[in-house]
């Protein structure tokens, strides 16, 4: 195992690293499923990591990318969780 260098490493999901045999299954999960990733920022250091206004990385979905701070990442995660809960509730209530 490599020794940890103390710097954040590249990407979170490594979305493009899939085998050809898995691509058809992944297409069924959505056209952007395999293109969702988060690239960690290289601009953070021990000196500025506590500055909450600095982006911690870039959310990438398809050809779209947006820099996000810690708080924005939290808000995106909460919003998506709420969307899934609302979807499940609508199914239970027969609204589809």
Backbone as XML, in Angstrom:
<?xml version="1.0"?>
<chain id="A" units="angstrom">
  <residue number="1" name="UNK">
    <atom name="N" x="0.837" y="-1.168" z="0.000"/>
    <atom name="CA" x="0.000" y="0.000" z="0.000"/>
    <atom name="C" x="0.885" y="1.234" z="0.000"/>
  </residue>
  <residue number="2" name="UNK">
    <atom name="N" x="0.483" y="2.250" z="-0.800"/>
    <atom name="CA" x="1.249" y="3.481" z="-0.853"/>
    <atom name="C" x="1.072" y="4.283" z="0.425"/>
  </residue>
  <residue number="3" name="UNK">
    <atom name="N" x="2.121" y="4.973" z="0.803"/>
    <atom name="CA" x="2.045" y="5.854" z="1.953"/>
    <atom name="C" x="1.202" y="7.073" z="1.580"/>
  </residue>
  <residue number="4" name="UNK">
    <atom name="N" x="0.335" y="7.488" z="2.465"/>
    <atom name="CA" x="-0.525" y="8.645" z="2.224"/>
    <atom name="C" x="0.323" y="9.906" z="2.200"/>
  </residue>
  <residue number="5" name="UNK">
    <atom name="N" x="0.169" y="10.700" z="1.155"/>
    <atom name="CA" x="0.998" y="11.890" z="0.975"/>
    <atom name="C" x="0.459" y="13.107" z="1.720"/>
  </residue>
  <residue number="6" name="UNK">
    <atom name="N" x="-0.745" y="12.993" z="2.263"/>
    <atom name="CA" x="-1.324" y="14.124" z="2.982"/>
    <atom name="C" x="-2.121" y="15.054" z="2.089"/>
  </residue>
  <residue number="7" name="UNK">
    <atom name="N" x="-2.188" y="14.763" z="0.796"/>
    <atom name="CA" x="-2.949" y="15.584" z="-0.140"/>
    <atom name="C" x="-4.160" y="14.804" z="-0.615"/>
  </residue>
  <residue number="8" name="UNK">
    <atom name="N" x="-5.315" y="15.503" z="-0.808"/>
    <atom name="CA" x="-6.493" y="14.812" z="-1.329"/>
    <atom name="C" x="-6.196" y="14.233" z="-2.709"/>
  </residue>
  <residue number="9" name="UNK">
    <atom name="N" x="-6.759" y="13.088" z="-2.969"/>
    <atom name="CA" x="-6.509" y="12.442" z="-4.249"/>
    <atom name="C" x="-7.668" y="12.672" z="-5.186"/>
  </residue>
  <residue number="10" name="UNK">
    <atom name="N" x="-7.370" y="12.979" z="-6.406"/>
    <atom name="CA" x="-8.240" y="13.150" z="-7.549"/>
    <atom name="C" x="-9.727" y="13.035" z="-7.399"/>
  </residue>
  <residue number="11" name="UNK">
    <atom name="N" x="-10.270" y="11.944" z="-7.838"/>
    <atom name="CA" x="-11.713" y="11.778" z="-7.980"/>
    <atom name="C" x="-12.270" y="10.791" z="-6.966"/>
  </residue>
  <residue number="12" name="UNK">
    <atom name="N" x="-13.584" y="10.901" z="-6.776"/>
    <atom name="CA" x="-14.245" y="10.049" z="-5.798"/>
    <atom name="C" x="-14.750" y="8.762" z="-6.438"/>
  </residue>
  <residue number="13" name="UNK">
    <atom name="N" x="-15.507" y="8.844" z="-7.528"/>
    <atom name="CA" x="-16.149" y="7.662" z="-8.119"/>
    <atom name="C" x="-15.370" y="7.000" z="-9.238"/>
  </residue>
  <residue number="14" name="UNK">
    <atom name="N" x="-14.454" y="7.680" z="-9.860"/>
    <atom name="CA" x="-13.728" y="7.140" z="-11.012"/>
    <atom name="C" x="-14.711" y="6.603" z="-12.047"/>
  </residue>
  <residue number="15" name="UNK">
    <atom name="N" x="-15.713" y="7.412" z="-12.386"/>
    <atom name="CA" x="-16.822" y="7.005" z="-13.236"/>
    <atom name="C" x="-16.460" y="6.377" z="-14.557"/>
  </residue>
  <residue number="16" name="UNK">
    <atom name="N" x="-15.429" y="6.847" z="-15.229"/>
    <atom name="CA" x="-15.078" y="6.302" z="-16.536"/>
    <atom name="C" x="-14.399" y="4.953" z="-16.478"/>
  </residue>
  <residue number="17" name="UNK">
    <atom name="N" x="-14.062" y="4.491" z="-15.308"/>
    <atom name="CA" x="-13.314" y="3.243" z="-15.167"/>
    <atom name="C" x="-14.246" y="2.041" z="-15.080"/>
  </residue>
  <residue number="18" name="UNK">
    <atom name="N" x="-15.012" y="1.793" z="-16.148"/>
    <atom name="CA" x="-15.912" y="0.644" z="-16.171"/>
    <atom name="C" x="-15.564" y="-0.256" z="-17.347"/>
  </residue>
  <residue number="19" name="UNK">
    <atom name="N" x="-15.883" y="-1.511" z="-17.193"/>
    <atom name="CA" x="-15.643" y="-2.485" z="-18.245"/>
    <atom name="C" x="-16.787" y="-2.437" z="-19.244"/>
  </residue>
  <residue number="20" name="UNK">
    <atom name="N" x="-16.495" y="-2.832" z="-20.457"/>
    <atom name="CA" x="-17.493" y="-2.827" z="-21.527"/>
    <atom name="C" x="-18.716" y="-3.665" z="-21.152"/>
  </residue>
  <residue number="21" name="UNK">
    <atom name="N" x="-18.503" y="-4.792" z="-20.481"/>
    <atom name="CA" x="-19.615" y="-5.675" z="-20.123"/>
    <atom name="C" x="-20.590" y="-5.020" z="-19.145"/>
  </residue>
  <residue number="22" name="UNK">
    <atom name="N" x="-20.133" y="-4.038" z="-18.384"/>
    <atom name="CA" x="-20.986" y="-3.363" z="-17.403"/>
    <atom name="C" x="-21.723" y="-2.157" z="-17.974"/>
  </residue>
  <residue number="23" name="UNK">
    <atom name="N" x="-21.318" y="-1.684" z="-19.141"/>
    <atom name="CA" x="-21.874" y="-0.434" z="-19.672"/>
    <atom name="C" x="-23.367" y="-0.525" z="-19.973"/>
  </residue>
  <residue number="24" name="UNK">
    <atom name="N" x="-23.845" y="-1.650" z="-20.494"/>
    <atom name="CA" x="-25.281" y="-1.776" z="-20.798"/>
    <atom name="C" x="-26.110" y="-1.722" z="-19.508"/>
  </residue>
  <residue number="25" name="UNK">
    <atom name="N" x="-25.653" y="-2.393" z="-18.475"/>
    <atom name="CA" x="-26.360" y="-2.359" z="-17.193"/>
    <atom name="C" x="-26.371" y="-0.944" z="-16.633"/>
  </residue>
  <residue number="26" name="UNK">
    <atom name="N" x="-25.263" y="-0.235" z="-16.756"/>
    <atom name="CA" x="-25.181" y="1.126" z="-16.241"/>
    <atom name="C" x="-26.055" y="2.091" z="-17.035"/>
  </residue>
  <residue number="27" name="UNK">
    <atom name="N" x="-26.221" y="1.862" z="-18.346"/>
    <atom name="CA" x="-27.095" y="2.711" z="-19.158"/>
    <atom name="C" x="-28.533" y="2.639" z="-18.664"/>
  </residue>
  <residue number="28" name="UNK">
    <atom name="N" x="-28.937" y="1.492" z="-18.153"/>
    <atom name="CA" x="-30.299" y="1.327" z="-17.645"/>
    <atom name="C" x="-30.528" y="2.140" z="-16.377"/>
  </residue>
  <residue number="29" name="UNK">
    <atom name="N" x="-29.471" y="2.561" z="-15.712"/>
    <atom name="CA" x="-29.579" y="3.357" z="-14.490"/>
    <atom name="C" x="-29.662" y="4.851" z="-14.778"/>
  </residue>
  <residue number="30" name="UNK">
    <atom name="N" x="-29.527" y="5.239" z="-16.042"/>
    <atom name="CA" x="-29.618" y="6.640" z="-16.437"/>
    <atom name="C" x="-28.455" y="7.031" z="-17.318"/>
  </residue>
  <residue number="31" name="UNK">
    <atom name="N" x="-28.706" y="7.982" z="-18.212"/>
    <atom name="CA" x="-27.670" y="8.336" z="-19.187"/>
    <atom name="C" x="-26.445" y="8.973" z="-18.540"/>
  </residue>
  <residue number="32" name="UNK">
    <atom name="N" x="-26.599" y="9.596" z="-17.380"/>
    <atom name="CA" x="-25.474" y="10.248" z="-16.711"/>
    <atom name="C" x="-24.918" y="9.452" z="-15.542"/>
  </residue>
  <residue number="33" name="UNK">
    <atom name="N" x="-25.470" y="8.270" z="-15.272"/>
    <atom name="CA" x="-25.088" y="7.504" z="-14.086"/>
    <atom name="C" x="-23.578" y="7.313" z="-13.978"/>
  </residue>
  <residue number="34" name="UNK">
    <atom name="N" x="-22.958" y="6.922" z="-15.068"/>
    <atom name="CA" x="-21.526" y="6.635" z="-15.043"/>
    <atom name="C" x="-20.673" y="7.903" z="-15.149"/>
  </residue>
  <residue number="35" name="UNK">
    <atom name="N" x="-21.309" y="9.044" z="-15.411"/>
    <atom name="CA" x="-20.577" y="10.305" z="-15.550"/>
    <atom name="C" x="-20.709" y="11.194" z="-14.323"/>
  </residue>
  <residue number="36" name="UNK">
    <atom name="N" x="-21.222" y="10.677" z="-13.220"/>
    <atom name="CA" x="-21.338" y="11.454" z="-11.986"/>
    <atom name="C" x="-20.071" y="11.220" z="-11.164"/>
  </residue>
  <residue number="37" name="UNK">
    <atom name="N" x="-19.401" y="12.314" z="-10.841"/>
    <atom name="CA" x="-18.157" y="12.184" z="-10.087"/>
    <atom name="C" x="-17.906" y="13.469" z="-9.303"/>
  </residue>
  <residue number="38" name="UNK">
    <atom name="N" x="-16.958" y="13.404" z="-8.403"/>
    <atom name="CA" x="-16.559" y="14.569" z="-7.623"/>
    <atom name="C" x="-15.042" y="14.633" z="-7.625"/>
  </residue>
  <residue number="39" name="UNK">
    <atom name="N" x="-14.502" y="15.711" z="-8.178"/>
    <atom name="CA" x="-13.050" y="15.907" z="-8.225"/>
    <atom name="C" x="-12.645" y="16.775" z="-7.039"/>
  </residue>
  <residue number="40" name="UNK">
    <atom name="N" x="-11.767" y="16.266" z="-6.208"/>
    <atom name="CA" x="-11.314" y="17.001" z="-5.035"/>
    <atom name="C" x="-10.461" y="18.198" z="-5.463"/>
  </residue>
  <residue number="41" name="UNK">
    <atom name="N" x="-10.574" y="19.278" z="-4.722"/>
    <atom name="CA" x="-9.820" y="20.500" z="-5.013"/>
    <atom name="C" x="-8.357" y="20.343" z="-4.616"/>
  </residue>
  <residue number="42" name="UNK">
    <atom name="N" x="-7.495" y="20.892" z="-5.441"/>
    <atom name="CA" x="-6.066" y="20.889" z="-5.130"/>
    <atom name="C" x="-5.651" y="22.154" z="-4.397"/>
  </residue>
  <residue number="43" name="UNK">
    <atom name="N" x="-6.582" y="23.105" z="-4.249"/>
    <atom name="CA" x="-6.226" y="24.399" z="-3.666"/>
    <atom name="C" x="-6.295" y="24.414" z="-2.140"/>
  </residue>
  <residue number="44" name="UNK">
    <atom name="N" x="-6.793" y="23.351" z="-1.522"/>
    <atom name="CA" x="-6.875" y="23.323" z="-0.060"/>
    <atom name="C" x="-5.552" y="22.875" z="0.548"/>
  </residue>
  <residue number="45" name="UNK">
    <atom name="N" x="-5.234" y="23.466" z="1.691"/>
    <atom name="CA" x="-4.008" y="23.107" z="2.397"/>
    <atom name="C" x="-4.272" y="23.185" z="3.894"/>
  </residue>
  <residue number="46" name="UNK">
    <atom name="N" x="-3.287" y="22.848" z="4.679"/>
    <atom name="CA" x="-3.436" y="22.949" z="6.133"/>
    <atom name="C" x="-3.691" y="24.380" z="6.561"/>
  </residue>
  <residue number="47" name="UNK">
    <atom name="N" x="-3.193" y="25.311" z="5.800"/>
    <atom name="CA" x="-3.330" y="26.723" z="6.157"/>
    <atom name="C" x="-4.733" y="27.268" z="5.898"/>
  </residue>
  <residue number="48" name="UNK">
    <atom name="N" x="-5.456" y="26.700" z="4.914"/>
    <atom name="CA" x="-6.749" y="27.294" z="4.564"/>
    <atom name="C" x="-7.932" y="26.319" z="4.591"/>
  </residue>
  <residue number="49" name="UNK">
    <atom name="N" x="-7.748" y="25.092" z="5.077"/>
    <atom name="CA" x="-8.831" y="24.115" z="5.027"/>
    <atom name="C" x="-10.052" y="24.513" z="5.851"/>
  </residue>
  <residue number="50" name="UNK">
    <atom name="N" x="-9.880" y="25.344" z="6.862"/>
    <atom name="CA" x="-11.013" y="25.742" z="7.706"/>
    <atom name="C" x="-11.804" y="26.900" z="7.121"/>
  </residue>
  <residue number="51" name="UNK">
    <atom name="N" x="-11.342" y="27.480" z="6.029"/>
    <atom name="CA" x="-12.079" y="28.559" z="5.353"/>
    <atom name="C" x="-13.243" y="27.933" z="4.591"/>
  </residue>
  <residue number="52" name="UNK">
    <atom name="N" x="-14.425" y="28.041" z="5.149"/>
    <atom name="CA" x="-15.606" y="27.371" z="4.588"/>
    <atom name="C" x="-16.087" y="27.978" z="3.273"/>
  </residue>
  <residue number="53" name="UNK">
    <atom name="N" x="-15.518" y="29.121" z="2.855"/>
    <atom name="CA" x="-15.943" y="29.742" z="1.607"/>
    <atom name="C" x="-15.184" y="29.188" z="0.401"/>
  </residue>
  <residue number="54" name="UNK">
    <atom name="N" x="-14.136" y="28.396" z="0.647"/>
    <atom name="CA" x="-13.366" y="27.815" z="-0.449"/>
    <atom name="C" x="-14.013" y="26.524" z="-0.933"/>
  </residue>
  <residue number="55" name="UNK">
    <atom name="N" x="-14.045" y="26.309" z="-2.247"/>
    <atom name="CA" x="-14.586" y="25.046" z="-2.772"/>
    <atom name="C" x="-13.725" y="23.865" z="-2.326"/>
  </residue>
  <residue number="56" name="UNK">
    <atom name="N" x="-14.389" y="22.775" z="-1.952"/>
    <atom name="CA" x="-13.638" y="21.569" z="-1.590"/>
    <atom name="C" x="-13.458" y="20.664" z="-2.799"/>
  </residue>
  <residue number="57" name="UNK">
    <atom name="N" x="-14.178" y="20.974" z="-3.883"/>
    <atom name="CA" x="-14.051" y="20.194" z="-5.098"/>
    <atom name="C" x="-15.091" y="20.581" z="-6.118"/>
  </residue>
  <residue number="58" name="UNK">
    <atom name="N" x="-15.165" y="19.774" z="-7.169"/>
    <atom name="CA" x="-16.060" y="20.042" z="-8.288"/>
    <atom name="C" x="-16.968" y="18.844" z="-8.522"/>
  </residue>
  <residue number="59" name="UNK">
    <atom name="N" x="-18.274" y="19.079" z="-8.476"/>
    <atom name="CA" x="-19.251" y="18.046" z="-8.818"/>
    <atom name="C" x="-19.375" y="18.018" z="-10.332"/>
  </residue>
  <residue number="60" name="UNK">
    <atom name="N" x="-19.238" y="16.832" z="-10.914"/>
    <atom name="CA" x="-19.309" y="16.675" z="-12.363"/>
    <atom name="C" x="-20.419" y="15.696" z="-12.706"/>
  </residue>
  <residue number="61" name="UNK">
    <atom name="N" x="-21.338" y="16.170" z="-13.557"/>
    <atom name="CA" x="-22.431" y="15.327" z="-14.045"/>
    <atom name="C" x="-22.502" y="15.530" z="-15.547"/>
  </residue>
  <residue number="62" name="UNK">
    <atom name="N" x="-22.169" y="14.478" z="-16.296"/>
    <atom name="CA" x="-22.115" y="14.611" z="-17.746"/>
    <atom name="C" x="-21.086" y="15.658" z="-18.131"/>
  </residue>
  <residue number="63" name="UNK">
    <atom name="N" x="-21.509" y="16.628" z="-18.937"/>
    <atom name="CA" x="-20.613" y="17.707" z="-19.368"/>
    <atom name="C" x="-20.721" y="18.934" z="-18.477"/>
  </residue>
  <residue number="64" name="UNK">
    <atom name="N" x="-21.461" y="18.836" z="-17.397"/>
    <atom name="CA" x="-21.693" y="19.955" z="-16.489"/>
    <atom name="C" x="-20.824" y="19.796" z="-15.250"/>
  </residue>
  <residue number="65" name="UNK">
    <atom name="N" x="-20.230" y="20.892" z="-14.797"/>
    <atom name="CA" x="-19.443" y="20.829" z="-13.566"/>
    <atom name="C" x="-19.647" y="22.111" z="-12.770"/>
  </residue>
  <residue number="66" name="UNK">
    <atom name="N" x="-19.617" y="21.962" z="-11.432"/>
    <atom name="CA" x="-19.806" y="23.115" z="-10.554"/>
    <atom name="C" x="-18.928" y="22.941" z="-9.313"/>
  </residue>
  <residue number="67" name="UNK">
    <atom name="N" x="-18.210" y="24.009" z="-8.953"/>
    <atom name="CA" x="-17.412" y="24.001" z="-7.731"/>
    <atom name="C" x="-18.345" y="24.102" z="-6.533"/>
  </residue>
  <residue number="68" name="UNK">
    <atom name="N" x="-18.069" y="23.311" z="-5.486"/>
    <atom name="CA" x="-18.923" y="23.301" z="-4.299"/>
    <atom name="C" x="-18.105" y="23.470" z="-3.025"/>
  </residue>
  <residue number="69" name="UNK">
    <atom name="N" x="-18.648" y="24.263" z="-2.112"/>
    <atom name="CA" x="-18.072" y="24.377" z="-0.773"/>
    <atom name="C" x="-18.621" y="23.229" z="0.070"/>
  </residue>
  <residue number="70" name="UNK">
    <atom name="N" x="-18.120" y="23.110" z="1.306"/>
    <atom name="CA" x="-18.605" y="22.068" z="2.218"/>
    <atom name="C" x="-20.117" y="22.201" z="2.434"/>
  </residue>
  <residue number="71" name="UNK">
    <atom name="N" x="-20.572" y="23.417" z="2.706"/>
    <atom name="CA" x="-21.993" y="23.649" z="2.971"/>
    <atom name="C" x="-22.846" y="23.348" z="1.746"/>
  </residue>
  <residue number="72" name="UNK">
    <atom name="N" x="-22.356" y="23.691" z="0.561"/>
    <atom name="CA" x="-23.107" y="23.407" z="-0.662"/>
    <atom name="C" x="-23.201" y="21.908" z="-0.914"/>
  </residue>
  <residue number="73" name="UNK">
    <atom name="N" x="-22.137" y="21.171" z="-0.618"/>
    <atom name="CA" x="-22.187" y="19.707" z="-0.748"/>
    <atom name="C" x="-23.254" y="19.130" z="0.176"/>
  </residue>
  <residue number="74" name="UNK">
    <atom name="N" x="-23.304" y="19.630" z="1.397"/>
    <atom name="CA" x="-24.305" y="19.173" z="2.360"/>
    <atom name="C" x="-25.707" y="19.462" z="1.849"/>
  </residue>
  <residue number="75" name="UNK">
    <atom name="N" x="-25.928" y="20.659" z="1.320"/>
    <atom name="CA" x="-27.250" y="21.050" z="0.820"/>
    <atom name="C" x="-27.666" y="20.203" z="-0.382"/>
  </residue>
  <residue number="76" name="UNK">
    <atom name="N" x="-26.740" y="19.927" z="-1.287"/>
    <atom name="CA" x="-27.040" y="19.085" z="-2.445"/>
    <atom name="C" x="-27.443" y="17.688" z="-1.985"/>
  </residue>
  <residue number="77" name="UNK">
    <atom name="N" x="-26.690" y="17.115" z="-1.049"/>
    <atom name="CA" x="-27.007" y="15.775" z="-0.533"/>
    <atom name="C" x="-28.377" y="15.753" z="0.134"/>
  </residue>
  <residue number="78" name="UNK">
    <atom name="N" x="-28.688" y="16.763" z="0.944"/>
    <atom name="CA" x="-29.993" y="16.836" z="1.613"/>
    <atom name="C" x="-31.126" y="16.981" z="0.594"/>
  </residue>
  <residue number="79" name="UNK">
    <atom name="N" x="-30.922" y="17.812" z="-0.421"/>
    <atom name="CA" x="-31.945" y="18.036" z="-1.439"/>
    <atom name="C" x="-32.238" y="16.760" z="-2.212"/>
  </residue>
  <residue number="80" name="UNK">
    <atom name="N" x="-31.198" y="16.026" z="-2.577"/>
    <atom name="CA" x="-31.395" y="14.780" z="-3.322"/>
    <atom name="C" x="-32.062" y="13.716" z="-2.464"/>
  </residue>
  <residue number="81" name="UNK">
    <atom name="N" x="-31.707" y="13.654" z="-1.196"/>
    <atom name="CA" x="-32.354" y="12.707" z="-0.276"/>
    <atom name="C" x="-33.843" y="13.025" z="-0.145"/>
  </residue>
  <residue number="82" name="UNK">
    <atom name="N" x="-34.174" y="14.299" z="-0.027"/>
    <atom name="CA" x="-35.576" y="14.714" z="0.066"/>
    <atom name="C" x="-36.326" y="14.373" z="-1.211"/>
  </residue>
  <residue number="83" name="UNK">
    <atom name="N" x="-35.686" y="14.555" z="-2.352"/>
    <atom name="CA" x="-36.321" y="14.220" z="-3.633"/>
    <atom name="C" x="-36.649" y="12.729" z="-3.708"/>
  </residue>
  <residue number="84" name="UNK">
    <atom name="N" x="-35.719" y="11.879" z="-3.251"/>
    <atom name="CA" x="-35.970" y="10.438" z="-3.253"/>
    <atom name="C" x="-37.098" y="10.074" z="-2.293"/>
  </residue>
  <residue number="85" name="UNK">
    <atom name="N" x="-37.124" y="10.688" z="-1.119"/>
    <atom name="CA" x="-38.194" y="10.418" z="-0.154"/>
    <atom name="C" x="-39.554" y="10.844" z="-0.712"/>
  </residue>
  <residue number="86" name="UNK">
    <atom name="N" x="-39.594" y="11.990" z="-1.368"/>
    <atom name="CA" x="-40.840" y="12.470" z="-1.968"/>
    <atom name="C" x="-41.310" y="11.523" z="-3.065"/>
  </residue>
  <residue number="87" name="UNK">
    <atom name="N" x="-40.396" y="11.049" z="-3.870"/>
    <atom name="CA" x="-40.717" y="10.096" z="-4.935"/>
    <atom name="C" x="-41.314" y="8.816" z="-4.349"/>
  </residue>
  <residue number="88" name="UNK">
    <atom name="N" x="-40.671" y="8.271" z="-3.312"/>
    <atom name="CA" x="-41.193" y="7.056" z="-2.664"/>
    <atom name="C" x="-42.589" y="7.285" z="-2.091"/>
  </residue>
  <residue number="89" name="UNK">
    <atom name="N" x="-42.782" y="8.437" z="-1.458"/>
    <atom name="CA" x="-44.075" y="8.738" z="-0.850"/>
    <atom name="C" x="-45.172" y="8.849" z="-1.916"/>
  </residue>
  <residue number="90" name="UNK">
    <atom name="N" x="-44.869" y="9.460" z="-3.055"/>
    <atom name="CA" x="-45.848" y="9.583" z="-4.131"/>
    <atom name="C" x="-46.234" y="8.208" z="-4.670"/>
  </residue>
  <residue number="91" name="UNK">
    <atom name="N" x="-45.255" y="7.304" z="-4.730"/>
    <atom name="CA" x="-45.558" y="5.932" z="-5.183"/>
    <atom name="C" x="-46.485" y="5.257" z="-4.180"/>
  </residue>
  <residue number="92" name="UNK">
    <atom name="N" x="-46.179" y="5.382" z="-2.876"/>
    <atom name="CA" x="-47.015" y="4.765" z="-1.847"/>
    <atom name="C" x="-48.443" y="5.295" z="-1.866"/>
  </residue>
  <residue number="93" name="UNK">
    <atom name="N" x="-48.584" y="6.572" z="-2.173"/>
    <atom name="CA" x="-49.912" y="7.195" z="-2.204"/>
    <atom name="C" x="-50.642" y="6.986" z="-3.520"/>
  </residue>
  <residue number="94" name="UNK">
    <atom name="N" x="-49.970" y="6.324" z="-4.473"/>
    <atom name="CA" x="-50.595" y="6.059" z="-5.751"/>
    <atom name="C" x="-50.737" y="7.286" z="-6.633"/>
  </residue>
  <residue number="95" name="UNK">
    <atom name="N" x="-49.860" y="8.240" z="-6.509"/>
    <atom name="CA" x="-49.959" y="9.477" z="-7.280"/>
    <atom name="C" x="-49.273" y="9.386" z="-8.638"/>
  </residue>
  <residue number="96" name="UNK">
    <atom name="N" x="-48.759" y="8.230" z="-8.988"/>
    <atom name="CA" x="-48.149" y="8.038" z="-10.312"/>
    <atom name="C" x="-49.027" y="7.158" z="-11.145"/>
  </residue>
</chain>
